[in-house]
Amino acid sequence: MPEITIELENLSTGYTVKGRPRIVSKELNATLHSGELTCLLGVNGAGKSTLIRTLSAFIPALSGKVHLLGQTLDKFTPKELSKVIGVVLTGRMEQNGLTAYDMVGMGRSPYTGFWGTLSKNDKEVVEKAIDQIKIGFLKDRTMDTLSDGERQKVMIAKALAQETPLIILDEPTAFLDFPSKVEMMQLLQHLAHDMHKTIFLSTHDLELALQTADKLWLLDAENLITGTPKELAKKGHLDRFFNIPGILFDKDNLTYRING
């Protein structure tokens, strides 16, 4: 039985505005497991990014609990969290001429101490992460010269160098062409299945999620529904969740097509 990495217990997410809570999603209950790729799906405004930021400990929960490896999220120090959760965001950051190797090396910061000097072991971990993502040909390139897909791979290698059991990604396939999207999802599937990582990501690429995810989280303004793609298809949740005029869902092949 796969280990439970994260468990949501009556979780409400949102923000505090002028001292008042603004709830985005409420009373969410779900689990993430080791060795599984889980995709978070929902329309714009459903609260996907807010949930991602809450599980990443960037913002606090409004109520309820997030259990991380059996312990509530608020019990972890920032340094402890950096050894448990690797986060890959879509937005570009200022890299100031850093090479891809330097960026991956930053994944070792939870272990290197104040000066950030890489030990022999740290360098071995960085090289291994680069090799696992197959980006050795990029390591001497500066981040500002990389394509979106190459940059995403470097950031995933950085998360791998953190040696965390959980990697959370916000829209990792955004801005990629279709072949790069497929390659990215296959890479994340490999990290889950072959390296036993817990991979959790938000995405708008519905059909890719249906074809590659072990589990889906369907989030809307009312609730959170979870299960395997086939389970959710059989129960009719995918039909109802993505009820778009002129679009038909094929339950057997887990695909959508235009009607007529």
The 8 nearest C-alpha neighbors of each residue, nearest first, counted from 0:
[[1, 2, 3, 32, 33, 34, 35, 4],
 [2, 0, 33, 32, 3, 34, 35, 4],
 [1, 3, 33, 32, 4, 0, 34, 68],
 [4, 2, 32, 5, 31, 33, 1, 30],
 [3, 5, 68, 32, 31, 67, 2, 33],
 [6, 4, 67, 31, 66, 30, 3, 68],
 [5, 7, 30, 66, 29, 65, 8, 31],
 [8, 6, 28, 65, 29, 10, 64, 30],
 [7, 9, 28, 64, 10, 63, 65, 6],
 [10, 8, 26, 63, 27, 28, 7, 11],
 [11, 9, 63, 27, 26, 8, 64, 62],
 [10, 12, 25, 62, 26, 61, 24, 63],
 [13, 11, 24, 60, 61, 23, 22, 25],
 [14, 12, 22, 23, 21, 61, 49, 24],
 [15, 13, 21, 20, 16, 22, 12, 61],
 [14, 16, 20, 19, 18, 21, 17, 13],
 [15, 17, 19, 18, 20, 14, 21, 13],
 [18, 16, 19, 15, 20, 14, 21, 13],
 [17, 19, 16, 15, 20, 14, 21, 61],
 [18, 20, 16, 15, 17, 21, 14, 22],
 [21, 19, 15, 14, 22, 16, 18, 13],
 [20, 22, 14, 13, 15, 23, 19, 16],
 [23, 21, 13, 24, 12, 20, 14, 11],
 [22, 24, 13, 12, 46, 21, 25, 11],
 [25, 23, 12, 11, 22, 46, 220, 13],
 [24, 26, 11, 27, 10, 12, 22, 23],
 [27, 25, 9, 10, 11, 28, 24, 63],
 [26, 28, 10, 9, 25, 223, 7, 11],
 [29, 27, 7, 8, 9, 26, 10, 30],
 [28, 30, 7, 6, 27, 225, 31, 8],
 [31, 29, 6, 5, 7, 32, 3, 28],
 [30, 32, 5, 4, 3, 6, 33, 29],
 [33, 31, 3, 4, 2, 1, 35, 197],
 [32, 34, 197, 2, 35, 1, 196, 195],
 [33, 35, 195, 191, 192, 196, 197, 32],
 [36, 34, 191, 33, 197, 213, 32, 37],
 [35, 37, 198, 212, 213, 191, 188, 199],
 [38, 36, 214, 199, 215, 212, 213, 198],
 [39, 37, 215, 200, 201, 199, 216, 212],
 [38, 40, 201, 216, 200, 215, 217, 202],
 [41, 39, 217, 202, 216, 218, 201, 38],
 [40, 42, 218, 45, 217, 219, 43, 47],
 [41, 43, 45, 44, 40, 219, 203, 218],
 [44, 42, 45, 41, 46, 47, 203, 219],
 [43, 45, 46, 42, 47, 41, 219, 220],
 [44, 46, 219, 43, 42, 41, 220, 47],
 [47, 45, 49, 44, 48, 23, 50, 24],
 [46, 48, 50, 49, 45, 51, 201, 41],
 [49, 47, 51, 50, 46, 52, 169, 201],
 [50, 48, 52, 46, 51, 47, 53, 13],
 [49, 51, 53, 47, 48, 52, 46, 54],
 [52, 50, 48, 54, 49, 53, 55, 47],
 [53, 51, 55, 49, 57, 50, 54, 58],
 [54, 52, 50, 56, 58, 55, 51, 59],
 [53, 55, 51, 56, 52, 50, 65, 57],
 [54, 56, 52, 53, 57, 51, 86, 84],
 [57, 55, 53, 58, 54, 52, 59, 72],
 [56, 58, 52, 55, 53, 59, 54, 51],
 [57, 59, 53, 56, 52, 60, 55, 14],
 [60, 58, 53, 56, 61, 57, 12, 73],
 [59, 61, 12, 62, 11, 53, 58, 10],
 [62, 60, 11, 12, 13, 59, 63, 20],
 [63, 61, 11, 60, 10, 64, 12, 9],
 [62, 64, 10, 9, 8, 11, 60, 61],
 [65, 63, 8, 10, 7, 66, 71, 9],
 [64, 66, 7, 72, 71, 6, 8, 67],
 [67, 65, 71, 6, 70, 69, 5, 72],
 [66, 68, 5, 70, 69, 72, 4, 71],
 [69, 67, 4, 70, 5, 66, 3, 71],
 [68, 70, 67, 66, 71, 4, 5, 3],
 [71, 69, 66, 67, 68, 72, 74, 75],
 [72, 70, 66, 73, 65, 74, 67, 64],
 [71, 73, 74, 65, 67, 66, 75, 70],
 [72, 74, 75, 71, 76, 56, 59, 65],
 [73, 75, 72, 71, 76, 70, 79, 67],
 [76, 74, 73, 79, 72, 80, 77, 71],
 [75, 77, 79, 78, 80, 74, 73, 81],
 [78, 76, 80, 79, 81, 75, 56, 82],
 [77, 79, 81, 76, 80, 109, 82, 75],
 [80, 78, 76, 82, 81, 77, 75, 83],
 [79, 81, 83, 77, 82, 78, 84, 75],
 [80, 82, 78, 79, 83, 84, 109, 77],
 [81, 83, 80, 79, 163, 84, 161, 109],
 [82, 84, 163, 80, 81, 164, 165, 79],
 [85, 83, 165, 163, 81, 166, 80, 82],
 [84, 86, 166, 158, 163, 167, 165, 81],
 [85, 87, 167, 166, 168, 84, 88, 158],
 [88, 86, 168, 154, 167, 169, 155, 89],
 [87, 89, 169, 90, 168, 86, 171, 170],
 [88, 90, 171, 169, 170, 91, 87, 173],
 [91, 89, 88, 92, 169, 87, 170, 173],
 [92, 90, 89, 93, 88, 94, 150, 147],
 [91, 93, 94, 90, 95, 89, 88, 142],
 [94, 92, 95, 91, 96, 143, 142, 97],
 [93, 95, 97, 96, 92, 142, 143, 102],
 [96, 94, 97, 93, 143, 142, 141, 92],
 [95, 97, 141, 94, 98, 142, 143, 93],
 [98, 96, 141, 94, 95, 101, 142, 102],
 [99, 97, 141, 101, 100, 140, 139, 142],
 [98, 100, 138, 102, 101, 142, 141, 140],
 [99, 101, 138, 103, 98, 102, 104, 139],
 [102, 100, 104, 98, 99, 103, 97, 105],
 [103, 101, 99, 105, 104, 100, 98, 97],
 [102, 104, 157, 100, 105, 101, 106, 156],
 [103, 105, 101, 106, 102, 107, 125, 100],
 [106, 104, 102, 107, 103, 108, 101, 157],
 [105, 107, 157, 161, 160, 104, 108, 103],
 [106, 108, 105, 161, 110, 109, 104, 160],
 [107, 109, 111, 110, 105, 106, 115, 112],
 [110, 108, 107, 111, 81, 78, 82, 112],
 [111, 109, 108, 107, 112, 115, 121, 82],
 [112, 110, 115, 108, 116, 109, 107, 117],
 [113, 111, 115, 114, 110, 108, 109, 116],
 [112, 114, 115, 111, 116, 108, 110, 109],
 [115, 113, 116, 112, 111, 117, 108, 110],
 [114, 116, 111, 112, 113, 108, 117, 107],
 [117, 115, 114, 111, 118, 112, 113, 108],
 [116, 118, 121, 122, 115, 111, 119, 107],
 [119, 117, 121, 120, 122, 116, 111, 123],
 [118, 120, 122, 121, 123, 117, 124, 116],
 [119, 121, 123, 118, 122, 124, 117, 125],
 [122, 120, 118, 124, 117, 123, 119, 125],
 [123, 121, 125, 119, 124, 120, 117, 126],
 [122, 124, 120, 126, 121, 125, 127, 119],
 [123, 125, 127, 121, 122, 126, 160, 128],
 [126, 124, 122, 128, 127, 123, 160, 104],
 [127, 125, 129, 123, 128, 124, 130, 122],
 [126, 128, 130, 124, 125, 129, 131, 123],
 [129, 127, 131, 125, 156, 130, 126, 160],
 [130, 128, 126, 132, 127, 134, 131, 135],
 [129, 131, 133, 127, 128, 132, 126, 135],
 [132, 130, 128, 133, 129, 127, 156, 134],
 [131, 133, 129, 130, 134, 156, 128, 152],
 [134, 132, 130, 131, 135, 129, 136, 128],
 [135, 133, 136, 137, 129, 132, 130, 138],
 [136, 134, 137, 138, 133, 129, 130, 126],
 [135, 137, 134, 138, 139, 133, 140, 129],
 [138, 136, 140, 134, 135, 139, 99, 100],
 [137, 139, 100, 99, 135, 140, 136, 98],
 [140, 138, 98, 137, 99, 100, 141, 136],
 [139, 141, 98, 137, 138, 99, 142, 144],
 [142, 140, 98, 97, 96, 143, 144, 99],
 [141, 143, 144, 145, 98, 99, 97, 140],
 [142, 144, 141, 145, 96, 94, 95, 97],
 [145, 143, 142, 141, 146, 140, 150, 96],
 [146, 144, 142, 143, 149, 150, 147, 141],
 [145, 147, 149, 148, 150, 144, 143, 151],
 [146, 148, 150, 149, 151, 145, 175, 174],
 [149, 147, 151, 150, 146, 175, 152, 179],
 [150, 148, 146, 152, 151, 147, 145, 153],
 [149, 151, 153, 147, 152, 148, 145, 146],
 [150, 152, 154, 148, 153, 149, 147, 155],
 [151, 153, 155, 149, 150, 154, 156, 148],
 [154, 152, 156, 150, 155, 151, 157, 99],
 [155, 153, 157, 151, 156, 152, 87, 150],
 [154, 156, 158, 152, 157, 153, 159, 151],
 [155, 157, 159, 153, 128, 158, 154, 129],
 [158, 156, 103, 106, 154, 160, 155, 159],
 [159, 157, 85, 155, 161, 156, 160, 106],
 [160, 158, 156, 161, 162, 157, 128, 155],
 [159, 161, 157, 106, 162, 158, 125, 128],
 [160, 162, 106, 158, 159, 163, 107, 82],
 [163, 161, 160, 159, 164, 82, 158, 83],
 [162, 164, 83, 82, 165, 84, 161, 85],
 [163, 165, 196, 83, 197, 162, 84, 166],
 [166, 164, 197, 84, 163, 196, 198, 83],
 [167, 165, 85, 198, 84, 86, 197, 199],
 [168, 166, 86, 199, 200, 198, 85, 87],
 [169, 167, 200, 87, 86, 88, 171, 170],
 [168, 170, 88, 201, 200, 171, 89, 87],
 [169, 171, 202, 201, 173, 172, 89, 168],
 [172, 170, 173, 169, 168, 89, 151, 88],
 [173, 171, 180, 170, 175, 174, 183, 202],
 [172, 174, 170, 175, 171, 89, 202, 203],
 [173, 175, 172, 176, 147, 148, 171, 180],
 [176, 174, 173, 172, 179, 180, 148, 177],
 [177, 175, 179, 178, 180, 174, 172, 148],
 [176, 178, 180, 179, 181, 175, 182, 172],
 [179, 177, 181, 180, 176, 182, 175, 183],
 [180, 178, 182, 177, 176, 181, 175, 183],
 [181, 179, 177, 183, 172, 178, 182, 175],
 [182, 180, 178, 184, 179, 183, 185, 177],
 [181, 183, 179, 185, 180, 184, 186, 178],
 [184, 182, 186, 180, 181, 185, 179, 187],
 [183, 185, 187, 181, 186, 182, 188, 180],
 [186, 184, 188, 182, 183, 187, 189, 181],
 [185, 187, 189, 183, 184, 188, 182, 190],
 [188, 186, 190, 184, 189, 185, 183, 191],
 [187, 189, 185, 191, 186, 190, 36, 192],
 [190, 188, 186, 192, 187, 193, 191, 185],
 [191, 189, 194, 187, 188, 193, 192, 196],
 [192, 190, 196, 34, 195, 188, 35, 189],
 [191, 193, 34, 189, 195, 190, 194, 188],
 [192, 194, 189, 195, 190, 191, 34, 196],
 [193, 195, 190, 196, 191, 192, 189, 34],
 [196, 194, 34, 191, 192, 193, 33, 190],
 [197, 195, 191, 34, 164, 194, 33, 190],
 [196, 198, 33, 165, 34, 35, 191, 32],
 [197, 199, 36, 166, 196, 191, 167, 165],
 [200, 198, 37, 167, 38, 36, 168, 166],
 [201, 199, 168, 38, 169, 167, 39, 202],
 [200, 202, 39, 169, 170, 38, 40, 168],
 [201, 203, 170, 204, 40, 39, 200, 38],
 [202, 204, 205, 40, 201, 170, 41, 42],
 [205, 203, 202, 207, 206, 208, 172, 173],
 [204, 206, 208, 207, 203, 209, 202, 40],
 [205, 207, 209, 208, 204, 254, 210, 255],
 [208, 206, 210, 209, 205, 204, 211, 181],
 [207, 209, 205, 212, 211, 206, 210, 204],
 [208, 210, 206, 207, 211, 228, 212, 205],
 [209, 211, 207, 208, 206, 212, 253, 228],
 [212, 210, 208, 209, 207, 213, 184, 188],
 [213, 211, 36, 208, 214, 37, 209, 38],
 [212, 214, 36, 35, 227, 37, 211, 215],
 [215, 213, 227, 37, 226, 212, 228, 38],
 [216, 214, 38, 37, 225, 226, 227, 39],
 [215, 217, 225, 39, 224, 40, 38, 218],
 [218, 216, 224, 40, 223, 41, 39, 225],
 [219, 217, 223, 41, 222, 40, 216, 45],
 [220, 218, 45, 221, 222, 41, 223, 217],
 [219, 221, 45, 222, 24, 218, 23, 46],
 [222, 220, 219, 223, 24, 218, 25, 45],
 [223, 221, 219, 220, 218, 224, 27, 25],
 [222, 224, 218, 217, 27, 216, 225, 219],
 [223, 225, 217, 216, 222, 218, 226, 215],
 [226, 224, 216, 215, 217, 223, 214, 29],
 [227, 225, 214, 215, 231, 230, 228, 216],
 [226, 228, 214, 230, 229, 213, 215, 231],
 [229, 227, 231, 230, 209, 232, 215, 214],
 [228, 230, 232, 227, 231, 233, 253, 250],
 [231, 229, 227, 233, 232, 228, 226, 234],
 [230, 232, 236, 234, 228, 229, 233, 237],
 [231, 233, 229, 235, 237, 230, 234, 250],
 [234, 232, 230, 235, 231, 229, 250, 236],
 [233, 235, 231, 232, 236, 230, 237, 229],
 [236, 234, 232, 238, 233, 237, 231, 239],
 [235, 237, 231, 239, 238, 234, 240, 232],
 [236, 238, 240, 232, 239, 235, 231, 241],
 [239, 237, 235, 236, 241, 240, 242, 248],
 [238, 240, 242, 236, 237, 241, 235, 243],
 [239, 241, 237, 238, 242, 236, 217, 219],
 [242, 240, 239, 238, 243, 237, 236, 248],
 [241, 243, 239, 240, 238, 244, 246, 237],
 [242, 244, 246, 241, 245, 247, 238, 239],
 [245, 243, 246, 242, 247, 258, 257, 241],
 [244, 246, 258, 257, 243, 247, 259, 256],
 [247, 245, 257, 258, 243, 244, 256, 255],
 [248, 246, 256, 255, 258, 257, 249, 245],
 [247, 249, 255, 254, 250, 238, 256, 246],
 [248, 250, 254, 253, 251, 252, 255, 247],
 [251, 249, 253, 232, 252, 248, 233, 254],
 [250, 252, 249, 253, 254, 229, 232, 233],
 [251, 253, 254, 249, 250, 248, 255, 210],
 [254, 252, 250, 249, 251, 209, 255, 248],
 [255, 253, 249, 252, 248, 206, 256, 250],
 [254, 256, 248, 247, 249, 246, 257, 253],
 [257, 255, 247, 246, 258, 248, 254, 249],
 [256, 258, 246, 245, 259, 247, 255, 248],
 [259, 257, 245, 246, 247, 256, 244, 255],
 [258, 257, 245, 256, 246, 247, 244, 255]]
